[in-house]
Amino acid sequence: MNPDQVLQDGVAILDGTMRPHGFTFVPGDSGIGSGGRFASGTFVRAGRRLELHFRHSLGLVAYHLGPIARSHEEFMRAVGSGAGRYPGFSDDPLQAFRDLAHDLERYGQAFLSGPDAELRAAFDRAAAHPRPQGLGRLSPGERPDR
């Protein structure tokens, strides 16, 4: 699997969601790192960026508003969706891009077309309610100390 090609094909999938909102794709770094071959790039519009990194699968997906960044998981929680499709579980590396496009179309209007104040409020909600770590992620009945 060539990460540059998979990212290029994935960008083609996302382009139908991003381009109508004025975003353009800017390729980023690619090469071989300690974990193997990788490719990255960013959809950009003014002060907003959707950062993508692909190694063996679509890994890091980060939303940026100026200097503020939130992961896809944080952003989905902030806009009220704990049920986004990305990241899913598929052997098809392009399915992750389809899932991300679905999440953006269904839940990502604050990022795609909302005013900066709306997006900043979503980012603030994400920061105010971080996902619990470790055993705190489990419900009380699931914790081994109970």
C-alpha positions as CSV (number, residue, x, y, z in Angstrom):
1,M,0.0,0.0,0.0
2,N,1.4,3.4,-1.0
3,P,0.3,6.0,1.6
4,D,0.7,8.8,-1.0
5,Q,-1.7,7.1,-3.3
6,V,-4.2,6.2,-0.6
7,L,-4.1,9.8,0.7
8,Q,-4.6,11.1,-2.8
9,D,-7.6,8.8,-3.3
10,G,-9.0,9.7,0.1
11,V,-8.7,13.4,-0.6
12,A,-10.7,12.8,-3.8
13,I,-13.5,11.3,-1.6
14,L,-13.3,14.3,0.9
15,D,-13.1,16.9,-1.9
16,G,-16.8,16.6,-2.6
17,T,-17.5,17.6,1.0
18,M,-14.8,20.2,1.4
19,R,-14.5,22.1,-1.9
20,P,-18.1,23.4,-1.9
21,H,-17.3,25.1,1.4
22,G,-14.2,26.8,-0.1
23,F,-11.5,24.4,1.2
24,T,-8.5,23.4,-1.0
25,F,-6.1,20.6,-0.3
26,V,-2.4,21.3,0.4
27,P,-0.2,18.2,0.4
28,G,2.1,17.9,3.4
29,D,5.0,15.7,4.3
30,S,5.4,12.2,3.1
31,G,8.2,9.7,3.3
32,I,9.5,7.0,5.6
33,G,9.5,7.4,9.4
34,S,10.1,5.0,12.3
35,G,6.6,3.5,11.8
36,G,7.0,3.1,8.0
37,R,5.8,5.0,5.0
38,F,3.4,8.0,5.7
39,A,1.7,10.8,3.9
40,S,-0.1,13.9,5.2
41,G,-1.9,17.0,4.0
42,T,-4.4,19.7,5.0
43,F,-7.6,21.1,3.7
44,V,-7.4,24.9,4.1
45,R,-9.7,27.8,4.0
46,A,-8.7,31.1,5.6
47,G,-8.0,30.3,9.3
48,R,-9.5,26.8,9.2
49,R,-7.6,23.6,8.5
50,L,-8.5,20.0,8.5
51,E,-5.2,18.1,9.0
52,L,-4.9,14.5,7.8
53,H,-2.2,11.9,8.4
54,F,-2.1,8.5,6.8
55,R,0.3,5.6,7.6
56,H,-1.4,2.2,7.6
57,S,-4.7,3.9,8.0
58,L,-6.2,7.4,8.3
59,G,-4.8,8.2,11.8
60,L,-4.6,11.8,13.0
61,V,-7.5,14.0,11.9
62,A,-7.4,17.4,13.5
63,Y,-9.6,20.5,13.1
64,H,-7.9,23.9,13.5
65,L,-9.2,27.4,13.9
66,G,-6.2,29.6,14.0
67,P,-3.9,28.3,16.7
68,I,-6.6,26.1,18.3
69,A,-6.8,22.5,17.4
70,R,-9.1,19.6,18.4
71,S,-9.1,15.9,17.4
72,H,-11.9,14.4,15.4
73,E,-13.1,12.6,18.5
74,E,-13.1,15.8,20.6
75,F,-14.9,17.8,17.9
76,M,-17.6,15.1,17.4
77,R,-18.3,15.0,21.2
78,A,-18.5,18.8,21.2
79,V,-21.1,19.0,18.4
80,G,-23.2,16.4,20.1
81,S,-22.3,13.2,18.2
82,G,-20.8,10.4,20.1
83,A,-21.8,8.2,17.1
84,G,-19.6,9.4,14.3
85,R,-18.6,6.8,11.8
86,Y,-14.9,7.7,11.8
87,P,-12.8,5.9,12.9
88,G,-14.5,2.7,11.8
89,F,-13.2,-0.8,11.4
90,S,-12.5,-1.8,7.9
91,D,-9.8,-3.5,5.9
92,D,-10.4,-1.0,3.1
93,P,-8.2,2.1,3.9
94,L,-10.5,4.3,1.9
95,Q,-13.5,3.5,4.1
96,A,-12.0,5.8,6.8
97,F,-12.2,8.7,4.3
98,R,-15.8,7.9,3.5
99,D,-16.6,7.7,7.2
100,L,-14.9,11.0,7.8
101,A,-16.9,12.6,4.9
102,H,-20.1,11.3,6.4
103,D,-19.3,12.8,9.8
104,L,-18.4,16.1,8.3
105,E,-21.6,16.3,6.2
106,R,-23.8,15.2,9.1
107,Y,-22.2,16.9,12.1
108,G,-19.5,19.2,10.9
109,Q,-21.4,22.3,9.8
110,A,-19.8,24.4,12.5
111,F,-16.4,23.6,10.9
112,L,-17.5,23.6,7.2
113,S,-19.6,26.7,7.1
114,G,-20.4,28.1,10.6
115,P,-19.1,31.4,11.8
116,D,-15.8,31.4,13.8
117,A,-17.7,32.1,17.0
118,E,-19.8,28.9,16.6
119,L,-16.7,26.8,15.9
120,R,-14.8,28.4,18.8
121,A,-17.7,27.6,21.1
122,A,-17.5,23.9,20.0
123,F,-13.8,23.9,20.6
124,D,-14.3,25.4,24.0
125,R,-16.9,22.7,24.8
126,A,-14.5,20.0,23.8
127,A,-11.8,21.5,26.1
128,A,-14.2,21.9,29.0
129,H,-15.3,18.2,28.8
130,P,-12.3,16.1,27.9
131,R,-12.8,12.4,27.5
132,P,-11.9,10.5,30.7
133,Q,-8.7,8.6,30.7
134,G,-7.8,5.2,32.0
135,L,-10.4,3.4,34.2
136,G,-12.4,6.7,34.3
137,R,-13.5,5.9,30.8
138,L,-15.5,2.9,32.1
139,S,-18.9,3.1,33.7
140,P,-18.8,2.3,37.5
141,G,-20.1,-1.2,36.9
142,E,-17.3,-2.0,34.4
143,R,-14.4,-0.9,36.7
144,P,-12.4,-3.8,38.1
145,D,-12.1,-2.0,41.5
146,R,-15.8,-2.3,42.1
